[in-house]
Amino acid sequence: MQKFREPLTHRGPDSIGMYASPDGRAGLGFQRLRIV
């Protein structure tokens, strides 16, 4: 999942996070971006 967030890194991430379910069948990731 991290590779999907990497293209947004140049925009200045404020915060990042990831969650993977205990059984590994689902996951969520986010990258909050700064607004200037």
C-alpha positions as CSV (number, residue, x, y, z in Angstrom):
1,M,0.0,0.0,0.0
2,Q,2.9,2.3,0.6
3,K,3.7,2.4,-3.1
4,F,0.3,4.0,-3.8
5,R,1.0,6.9,-1.4
6,E,4.5,7.6,-2.7
7,P,3.5,9.6,-5.8
8,L,1.9,12.2,-3.5
9,T,4.9,12.7,-1.3
10,H,6.2,15.7,-3.4
11,R,3.1,17.6,-2.4
12,G,4.1,17.9,1.2
13,P,2.4,15.4,3.4
14,D,1.2,16.6,6.8
15,S,0.3,13.1,8.1
16,I,0.3,9.5,6.9
17,G,-1.3,6.4,8.2
18,M,-2.1,2.8,7.4
19,Y,-4.4,0.1,8.7
20,A,-4.4,-3.6,7.8
21,S,-7.0,-6.0,9.1
22,P,-5.7,-8.8,11.4
23,D,-6.4,-11.4,8.7
24,G,-4.6,-9.3,6.0
25,R,-7.6,-9.3,3.7
26,A,-8.3,-5.6,3.8
27,G,-6.2,-2.4,4.3
28,L,-6.6,1.3,4.3
29,G,-4.0,4.0,3.8
30,F,-4.1,7.8,3.8
31,Q,-1.8,10.7,3.2
32,R,-3.1,14.1,4.3
33,L,-1.7,16.9,2.2
34,R,-0.9,20.5,3.1
35,I,-3.1,23.2,1.5
36,V,-1.2,26.5,1.0
